[in-house]
C-alpha cells in the first residue's frame, strides 16, 4: 500500500497526526499520546509555535540552562544556553567563574559587513558589461530605495555593489557582490529583497539572472573574544606546564584537520547553545564558521594561543551574523526572555557574548583534555543519565555517585550497583497482610499526585485490584506468551530486582481507567476482597495467565504481586 499522499498540508493538525501514526508507527495510540504530551496547554501559545513552520504536529523540547558568572568587557552576565549535550553548561559556568577573577573576557567587534550576491550569465564582451554596470550602478542603488529607507534611518543599508568576473571558474559566470550593514537585525529578508530588486534592474536581453541570494559566509562580520593572564595566575600544581600543554593542544588543532574538526565542534557547543536560546539561525552560523575555518584552503582551529613574556593569551575570531530584533527573536517568548537575561544586547553585543561562550567552552575542553581527560566530566553526566533511566531516588543517586568517584562509569557497572543497592534497601510490600495493607492505604488520598505515571491514588488501588482479578481468574488476559519468552521473563520474578519505572503490561491502556467506585474506601475494600479471593482461587486452580510473564502458578503470582504492590506504593510514596 502506497504511503504517498496528496494534500497533506491541507489536513488539520489532528488529521496529520492520525495519518502519520497509522502509516509509520506500530503502536498508534502510544505514538499519538507522546506527540500530544508535548503540546502546550496554553492554546494561544501552542498556535504561535505551530505557525513557526509547516505541517506542525508537536513541539520538540530541548533543555534550557543558564551559565552564570561571565564577565565580558567588565560587565557581568548570566548566559542562557539551549542544548541537549551534558557537561556543556556546567563547563561554561566553571570557566566563567575561573576567568571572572582573572580580568574576565574581553571582546571586540572587528566588522559587521554582510554579503549578498546576484549570480548571472553573460556571454558578450566583458568591457561592454563593465560599461553597462558603471553606467547603471546608481540606478541599481535607486531600485532598492523603498526597501532601504527604514534601514538607512537606523544607520544601515547597502554599502557597496561590485561586479565580479568568475568566468575563469565557470564559462560566462559573473556576479554582483553586494555588501550590507543591517544594524541589530540579522537582515536575511532585507538583503534578499534588495538583491531581487537589483537583479530585476540589472536584467536585460544579454544578462540572464540565475539567482539572487544572501551569503551565510560573512568573514567581514567578525568578532574577537579573548582572555589573558600571567602564567602563575592560571593556578594548579604546575601552571607553567599546564600553559605549555594547552598551547600545544591548540597548535595541534591548527595543523591537524582531524583534530581541528572536533576542536571546533566543542567551540560550537557554546556558540550554538546561545544562538538557539536567542532564536537566531544556528545552521547559518555553523555553515559560515566552518567556511571561515577553511579560508586558507586547509581546515584549521578557530582559536589560538600564545605564551609571551610570562603571559598566557587565548583568543578566538568568529564570523557571526546575528540579530536582536525581528524574526523569531521577536516572536518566541523564551527567546525574548533570553535577550532580557542578556540585558537586551545590541547585535554587536550579542556577537561578543556568543563568541565568549564559544571561547569558554573551548577553554573548558582543552583544560580537561590536557589534565584529567575529557571523559571525567562527561562520565559524571553519563552517570546521571543512567540513574535517571533506572528511576533512582535522590538518596540512591548520592550513594552511587560517591561510589563511582575515581572509578570508570560503565552502564553495566552502574546497573549492577543500583540493583545491589535496591536489594539492600527495598522494603517489599507484604500484600497478603491485609491489616497492615489497609493501615498503609489509609494514608493515601484520592487525588494524590504520583511520583511518576498518570493515575491518581484511587485509580492506583483499583489498578492493583484489577491485576488481582487477573490472578483470580475473574479477568482473562488473552495475550499468548510463548513458553521460551515466559521462562525468560519469569526468571526475573525469582530475583530481587524491582519493576522499572515505565513497566506496563500490554493489555493496559495508555490513559488511566476512570475509578469504578464512588469512594477510595470502597476501592480499598474491593482490593482486600480480591486478596482474600486469591487464596481461595488457588486452592483448586493450578495457574492463571499473566499478559507479560505468561502462565504463573500461585507461588509466581505471589512474587509478581509483591513486586507490583511495591512498585505502586513507591509511586505514591507509601513506603
C-alpha positions in Angstrom: 0.0 0.0 0.0 1.5 3.4 -1.1 2.2 5.9 1.6 2.4 8.8 -0.9 -0.2 11.4 0.0 -1.6 14.5 -1.8 -2.9 17.4 0.1 -1.2 16.6 3.4 -0.7 20.3 4.2 -4.4 20.9 3.9 -5.2 18.3 6.7 -5.9 19.5 10.2 -3.3 19.0 12.9 -5.3 16.0 14.3 -5.7 14.5 10.8 -1.9 14.9 10.1 -1.1 13.1 13.4 -3.6 10.3 12.7 -2.2 9.8 9.2 1.4 9.7 10.4 0.5 7.3 13.3 -1.4 5.0 11.0 1.2 4.8 8.4 4.5 4.9 10.3 4.1 3.8 13.9 3.4 0.3 15.1 1.7 1.4 18.3 -0.6 4.1 17.0 -2.1 5.1 20.3 1.2 5.3 22.1 2.8 7.5 19.4 -0.2 9.8 19.4 -0.1 10.1 23.2 3.6 11.0 23.1 3.1 13.6 20.3 0.3 15.3 22.3 2.1 15.2 25.6 4.5 17.9 24.2 1.7 20.3 23.3 1.5 23.4 25.3 -1.7 23.7 27.4 -2.0 27.3 26.5 -3.7 27.1 23.1 -2.6 30.6 22.0 1.0 29.8 22.8 0.8 26.5 21.1 -0.7 28.1 18.0 2.3 30.5 18.0 4.6 27.6 17.9 2.5 25.8 15.2 2.9 28.8 13.0 6.7 28.8 13.0 6.9 26.1 10.4 4.7 24.0 8.1 2.9 20.7 8.9 3.4 21.0 12.6 2.3 18.1 14.8 4.1 18.8 18.1 6.9 20.6 19.9 10.4 19.1 20.3 11.8 20.2 23.6 15.5 20.9 24.4 16.8 21.8 27.8 17.4 25.5 28.5 20.1 26.1 31.1 22.0 29.2 32.5 25.7 29.7 32.8 26.3 32.5 35.3 29.4 34.4 36.4 30.5 35.6 32.9 32.4 38.9 33.0 32.7 40.4 29.5 34.2 43.8 29.0 33.8 44.4 32.7 30.1 43.7 32.6 28.5 40.7 34.4 26.3 38.2 32.5 24.3 35.1 33.1 24.2 33.4 29.7 21.1 31.3 28.6 22.1 28.1 26.7 19.8 25.7 24.9 21.5 22.3 24.3 20.9 18.6 24.9 24.5 17.6 25.4 25.5 17.1 29.0 28.5 18.9 30.6 28.4 21.9 28.3 26.6 24.3 30.6 28.5 23.1 33.6 31.8 23.6 31.8 30.9 27.1 30.6 29.9 28.1 34.1 33.1 26.8 35.7 35.3 28.6 33.1 33.3 31.8 33.5 33.9 31.8 37.3 37.6 30.9 36.7 38.2 33.9 34.4 35.9 36.3 36.5 38.8 36.6 39.0 41.4 37.0 36.3 40.2 40.1 34.5 37.2 38.4 32.7 36.8 38.1 29.0 37.5 40.9 26.5 35.5 41.1 23.3 35.8 43.3 20.2 33.6 43.5 17.1 36.0 43.7 14.1 33.4 44.3 11.5 29.6 43.9 10.8 29.5 43.7 7.0 27.1 41.2 5.5 27.1 39.9 1.9 24.6 39.2 -0.8 25.1 38.2 -4.4 23.3 38.3 -7.7 24.6 35.5 -9.9 24.2 35.9 -13.6 25.4 34.7 -17.0 26.7 37.0 -19.7 28.3 35.7 -23.0 29.2 39.1 -24.6 32.2 41.3 -24.4 33.3 41.9 -20.8 34.1 45.6 -21.5 30.5 46.2 -22.6 29.3 44.6 -19.4 31.6 46.8 -17.3 30.4 49.9 -19.2 26.8 48.9 -18.6 27.4 48.2 -14.9 29.2 51.5 -14.3 26.5 53.4 -16.2 23.7 51.9 -14.2 25.2 51.4 -10.8 23.4 54.4 -9.4 20.1 53.0 -10.8 20.8 49.7 -9.0 21.0 51.6 -5.7 17.9 53.5 -6.5 16.0 50.3 -7.3 16.1 49.5 -3.6 15.1 52.9 -2.2 11.8 51.8 -0.9 13.3 48.8 0.8 16.4 50.5 2.3 14.6 53.6 3.5 13.9 52.5 7.1 17.2 50.6 7.4 19.1 53.8 6.4 17.3 55.7 9.1 18.9 53.3 11.6 22.4 53.7 10.0 22.3 50.7 7.8 21.8 49.9 4.1 23.8 48.9 1.1 27.5 49.7 1.5 28.8 48.8 -2.0 28.0 47.0 -5.2 30.8 45.3 -7.1 30.9 43.5 -10.5 32.9 40.3 -10.1 34.2 38.2 -13.1 34.1 34.5 -12.3 34.4 33.2 -15.9 37.8 31.6 -15.1 35.8 29.2 -12.9 32.6 28.8 -14.9 32.0 30.0 -18.5 30.0 33.2 -18.8 29.5 33.4 -15.0 29.5 36.9 -13.3 28.1 38.2 -10.1 27.3 41.3 -8.3 28.9 41.2 -4.9 26.9 43.5 -2.6 27.8 44.4 1.0 25.3 45.5 3.6 25.0 46.9 7.1 21.9 45.6 8.8 22.4 47.0 12.4 20.5 45.0 15.0 18.7 42.7 12.6 20.2 39.6 11.1 18.9 41.1 7.8 18.2 38.0 5.7 14.8 39.2 4.4 16.1 42.7 3.9 19.2 41.6 2.0 17.3 39.1 -0.2 14.6 41.7 -1.0 17.3 44.2 -2.1 19.1 41.6 -4.2 15.9 40.7 -6.1 15.2 44.4 -6.8 18.8 44.9 -8.0 18.6 41.8 -10.2 15.4 43.0 -11.8 17.0 46.3 -12.6 20.2 44.6 -13.9 18.5 42.2 -16.2 18.5 42.8 -20.0 18.4 40.8 -23.2 22.1 39.8 -22.7 22.1 39.2 -19.0 20.5 36.0 -17.7 19.9 36.1 -13.9 20.5 32.7 -12.3 19.7 33.6 -8.7 19.8 36.3 -6.1 20.6 35.3 -2.5 22.5 36.4 0.6 25.6 34.5 1.7 25.9 32.9 5.1 29.7 33.3 4.8 30.4 36.6 6.4 34.2 36.9 7.0 33.8 40.7 7.4 31.1 40.4 10.1 33.7 39.3 12.7 34.1 39.3 16.4 37.1 38.5 18.7 36.9 37.2 22.3 40.0 36.7 24.4 41.4 36.0 27.8 44.9 36.6 29.2 46.7 36.5 32.5 50.1 35.8 34.0 51.0 32.2 33.8 51.3 31.8 37.5 47.7 33.1 37.8 46.4 30.1 36.0 46.8 28.2 39.3 47.1 24.5 39.8 50.2 22.5 40.8 52.3 23.5 37.8 50.8 26.4 35.9 53.8 26.6 33.5 53.3 23.0 32.5 49.6 23.5 32.1 50.1 26.6 29.8 52.6 24.7 27.7 50.4 21.7 27.2 47.4 23.9 26.5 49.4 25.8 23.9 50.5 22.5 22.3 46.9 21.3 22.1 45.8 24.5 20.2 48.8 24.2 17.8 47.8 20.6 17.1 44.3 21.8 16.2 45.8 24.5 13.9 47.8 22.0 11.8 45.8 18.7 12.0 42.3 18.8 10.4 41.1 15.6 12.1 41.7 17.3 15.5 40.5 20.7 14.3 37.0 19.4 13.4 36.5 18.1 17.0 38.2 21.1 18.5 35.9 23.5 16.6 32.8 21.3 17.4 33.5 22.0 21.0 33.6 25.7 20.4 30.2 25.4 18.6 28.7 23.7 21.6 28.9 27.0 23.3 28.1 29.1 20.3 25.1 27.2 19.1 23.6 26.9 22.6 23.3 30.7 22.8 22.4 31.2 19.2 19.4 28.8 19.8 18.5 30.4 23.1 18.2 33.8 21.3 16.3 32.3 18.3 19.0 33.1 15.8 19.8 30.8 12.9 22.4 28.2 14.2 22.6 26.5 10.8 23.7 29.7 9.1 26.2 30.4 11.9 27.6 26.8 11.7 28.0 26.9 7.9 29.7 30.3 8.0 32.0 29.5 10.9 33.3 26.3 9.3 33.8 28.0 6.0 35.9 30.6 7.9 37.9 27.8 9.4 38.8 26.7 5.9 39.5 30.1 4.4 43.3 29.4 4.0 42.5 26.3 1.9 43.0 24.0 4.9 40.5 23.4 7.8 42.1 24.7 11.0 41.4 25.8 14.5 39.2 28.8 15.2 41.0 29.6 18.4 44.6 30.5 19.0 47.1 30.7 21.9 50.3 32.4 22.7 52.8 32.4 25.6 54.9 35.5 25.6 57.0 37.0 28.4 55.1 35.0 31.0 51.7 36.0 29.7 49.1 33.4 28.6 46.8 34.6 25.9 43.9 32.6 24.4 41.5 34.1 21.8 39.0 33.3 19.0 37.8 35.1 15.9 34.3 34.2 14.7 32.2 35.4 11.8 28.7 35.8 13.3 25.7 37.3 11.5 23.1 37.8 14.3 20.0 39.7 15.1 18.3 41.0 18.2 15.2 42.4 16.5 12.8 40.9 14.0 12.3 37.2 13.1 11.8 34.6 15.8 13.7 36.8 18.3 10.6 39.0 18.4 8.1 36.1 18.5 9.4 33.2 20.7 8.6 34.0 24.3 11.8 32.2 25.6 14.0 34.0 23.1 12.7 37.3 24.3 13.4 36.3 27.9 16.9 35.2 26.8 17.6 38.6 25.4 16.3 40.2 28.5 18.5 38.0 30.6 21.4 39.2 28.5 20.4 42.8 29.3 18.8 43.5 25.9 22.0 43.5 23.9 22.6 45.1 20.5 23.6 42.8 17.7 27.2 43.8 18.3 27.0 43.0 22.0 25.3 39.6 21.2 28.2 38.8 18.9 30.6 39.4 21.8 28.6 37.3 24.2 28.3 34.4 21.8 32.0 34.4 20.8 32.8 34.5 24.6 30.6 31.4 25.2 32.4 29.6 22.4 35.8 30.5 23.8 34.8 29.5 27.3 33.7 26.1 26.0 36.9 25.6 24.2 39.0 26.5 27.2 37.0 24.1 29.3 37.5 21.3 26.8 41.2 21.9 26.4 41.8 22.2 30.1 40.0 18.8 30.6 41.9 17.1 27.8 45.3 18.2 28.9 44.7 17.4 32.6 42.0 14.9 33.8 40.8 13.9 30.3 37.5 14.8 28.7 35.7 11.7 30.0 35.9 12.9 33.6 33.1 15.5 33.2 31.2 13.6 30.5 31.0 10.4 32.6 29.7 12.3 35.6 26.7 13.4 33.4 26.5 10.0 31.8 26.1 8.5 35.2 23.2 10.9 35.9 21.5 9.9 32.7 21.8 6.2 33.5 20.5 6.7 37.0 17.5 8.7 35.7 16.7 5.9 33.3 16.8 3.4 36.2 14.4 5.7 38.2 16.9 6.1 41.1 15.9 8.2 44.0 17.9 11.3 45.2 19.4 9.3 48.0 20.3 6.4 45.7 21.9 8.9 43.3 24.1 10.4 46.0 25.3 6.9 47.2 26.1 5.7 43.7 27.8 9.0 42.7 30.0 8.6 45.7 30.8 5.0 44.9 31.9 5.9 41.3 34.2 8.8 42.2 37.5 7.9 40.7 36.0 4.8 39.0 35.2 4.1 35.4 31.5 4.7 34.7 30.2 1.8 32.6 26.4 1.1 32.1 26.6 -2.5 33.3 28.5 -1.5 36.4 26.0 1.3 37.3 23.1 -1.1 36.8 24.8 -3.7 39.0 25.5 -1.2 41.8 21.9 0.1 41.5 20.4 -3.4 41.8 22.7 -4.2 44.7 21.6 -1.0 46.5 17.9 -1.8 45.8 18.4 -5.3 47.1 19.7 -3.9 50.3 17.1 -1.2 50.7 13.9 -2.5 49.1 11.1 -2.5 51.6 8.9 -5.1 49.9 5.2 -4.9 50.5 3.6 -7.9 52.1 0.3 -7.7 50.2 -1.1 -10.8 52.0 -1.0 -8.9 55.3 -4.4 -7.3 54.8 -4.4 -5.5 58.2 -1.1 -3.8 57.5 -2.0 -3.1 53.9 -5.2 -1.4 54.9 -3.3 0.7 57.5 -0.8 1.8 54.9 -3.5 2.7 52.4 -5.3 4.8 55.0 -2.5 7.4 54.3 -3.5 7.6 50.6 -5.5 10.5 49.2 -8.0 10.1 46.3 -6.3 12.8 44.3 -2.7 12.0 45.4 -0.2 13.1 42.8 2.2 10.2 41.8 6.0 10.5 41.7 5.7 9.0 38.2 2.9 8.0 35.9 -0.5 9.5 35.4 -3.0 7.7 37.7 -4.3 9.2 40.9 -4.5 7.4 44.3 -7.8 5.7 43.8 -7.0 4.7 40.3 -3.8 3.0 41.6 -5.8 1.0 44.2 -8.3 -0.2 41.5 -5.4 -1.0 39.2 -3.9 -3.3 41.9 -7.3 -4.9 42.3 -7.6 -5.4 38.5 -4.3 -7.4 38.4 -5.5 -9.4 41.5 -8.7 -10.2 39.5 -6.5 -11.4 36.6 -4.6 -13.7 39.1 -8.0 -14.9 40.5 -9.2 -15.9 37.1 -12.0 -13.3 37.1 -10.4 -11.4 34.2 -8.8 -13.3 31.4 -5.6 -11.9 29.9 -6.0 -13.1 26.3 -2.3 -12.5 25.5 -0.4 -15.6 24.5 3.2 -15.6 25.7 5.5 -18.2 24.1 7.0 -20.7 26.6 10.5 -19.5 25.8 9.7 -15.9 26.5 7.7 -16.9 29.6 10.6 -18.8 31.0 13.0 -16.0 30.3 10.7 -13.4 31.8 9.6 -15.5 34.8 13.3 -15.7 35.8 13.1 -12.0 36.8 10.4 -12.8 39.4 13.0 -15.0 41.2 15.3 -12.1 41.5 15.5 -9.2 44.0 15.0 -6.7 41.1 12.2 -4.2 41.2 9.8 -3.4 38.3 11.4 -0.5 36.5 9.6 2.8 36.1 7.6 2.7 32.9 6.8 -1.0 33.0 3.4 -1.7 31.6 1.5 -4.9 30.7 0.4 -4.9 27.0 -3.3 -5.3 27.9 -3.4 -2.0 29.8 -4.5 1.3 28.2 -2.2 4.3 27.8 -4.5 6.5 29.9 -5.6 5.6 33.4 -9.0 3.9 33.6 -11.6 6.1 35.5 -12.3 5.0 39.0 -15.1 2.3 39.2 -16.1 3.1 42.8 -17.5 6.3 44.3 -15.1 6.5 47.2 -11.5 5.5 47.9 -12.7 3.4 50.8 -14.8 1.3 48.6 -11.9 0.8 46.2 -9.6 -0.3 49.1 -12.3 -2.8 50.4 -12.6 -4.3 46.9 -8.8 -4.7 46.8 -8.8 -6.5 50.1 -11.6 -8.7 48.9 -9.6 -9.7 45.8 -6.7 -10.6 48.0 -8.9 -13.0 50.0 -10.3 -14.5 46.8 -6.7 -15.0 45.6 -6.2 -17.6 48.4 -9.4 -19.4 47.7 -8.9 -19.4 43.9 -5.6 -21.3 44.0 -6.9 -24.0 46.3 -8.3 -25.5 43.1 -6.6 -23.6 40.3 -3.1 -24.5 39.1 -2.2 -21.4 37.2 -3.5 -18.2 35.5 -2.2 -16.3 32.5 -0.3 -13.1 33.1 -0.2 -10.8 30.0 3.5 -10.3 30.2 5.0 -13.2 32.2 2.8 -15.9 30.8 1.4 -18.8 32.9 2.0 -18.3 36.6 1.2 -20.6 39.5 0.3 -19.5 43.0 4.0 -19.0 44.0 4.9 -17.0 41.0 1.7 -14.8 41.2 2.7 -14.0 44.8 6.2 -13.0 43.6 4.6 -10.8 40.9 2.2 -9.1 43.3 4.9 -8.3 45.8 6.9 -6.5 43.1 3.7 -4.9 41.7 2.4 -3.6 45.0 5.9 -2.3 46.0 6.2 -0.5 42.6 2.9 1.3 43.1 3.4 2.0 46.8 6.6 3.7 45.9 4.8 5.6 43.1 2.7 7.3 45.8 5.5 7.3 48.4 3.6 5.0 50.7 6.9 3.3 51.5 
